[in-house]
């Protein structure tokens, strides 16, 4: 089963840019997933188990850092067409 997840990471400090970019770079290191970003969120699409494992790994890493973060996640039960994000 394919799923699409939309995730927004909100660091709770004034130096948020590098934290967000590092999080996105870590997500992109998982080549088995489709990753798209826009100014508000990152979307990842792939097999359910893979997406959940990547979320677990990368969120644990973000939460274990010295930075306090809030995360908003939406999940869709299909492979959504994300090409519109590039226009």
C-alpha positions in Angstrom: 0.0 0.0 0.0 1.3 3.4 -1.0 0.8 6.4 1.2 1.6 10.1 1.1 2.6 12.1 4.2 2.7 15.8 4.5 5.0 16.9 7.3 5.8 20.4 8.7 8.6 20.8 11.3 8.6 23.9 13.4 11.7 24.5 15.5 10.9 26.5 18.6 13.9 28.9 18.5 15.1 31.8 16.4 17.7 29.8 14.4 15.1 27.6 12.7 16.4 27.6 9.1 19.3 25.2 9.4 17.2 22.8 11.6 14.5 22.6 8.9 17.0 22.2 6.1 18.9 19.4 8.0 15.6 17.6 8.6 14.7 17.8 4.9 18.1 16.7 3.8 17.8 13.6 6.2 14.5 12.8 4.6 15.9 13.1 1.1 18.7 10.6 2.0 16.0 7.9 1.8 16.1 7.3 -2.0 13.3 4.8 -1.9 10.8 7.6 -1.2 9.5 10.4 -3.4 10.2 13.7 -1.6 8.8 17.1 -2.6 9.1 20.3 -0.6 7.4 23.7 -0.7 7.5 26.7 1.6 5.2 25.2 4.1 5.8 21.5 4.2 7.5 18.4 2.9 5.6 15.6 1.2 6.9 12.0 1.0 5.4 9.1 -0.8 6.2 5.5 -0.7 5.3 2.1 0.8 3.5 2.4 4.1 6.0 0.5 6.2 9.0 2.4 4.6 7.3 5.8 5.2 6.5 4.9 8.8 10.1 3.6 9.5 11.6 6.8 8.0 9.3 9.0 10.0 10.2 7.1 13.2 13.9 7.4 12.5 14.0 11.0 11.5 11.6 12.3 14.1 13.4 10.5 16.8 16.6 12.2 15.6 14.9 15.6 15.5 13.4 15.1 19.0 16.8 13.9 20.5 18.6 17.0 19.4 19.0 20.0 21.7 16.4 21.9 19.7 12.7 21.9 20.7 10.5 21.3 17.8 6.8 20.9 17.0 5.6 18.6 14.1 2.4 18.6 12.2 1.7 15.4 10.1 -1.1 14.6 7.6 -1.3 11.1 6.0 -3.1 10.1 2.9 -3.9 6.5 2.0 -2.7 6.7 -1.5 0.1 7.9 -3.8 -0.9 11.5 -4.4 0.2 13.3 -7.5 2.7 15.8 -6.2 3.9 17.3 -9.5 1.7 20.4 -9.0 4.1 21.5 -6.3 6.7 22.3 -8.9 4.7 24.9 -10.9 
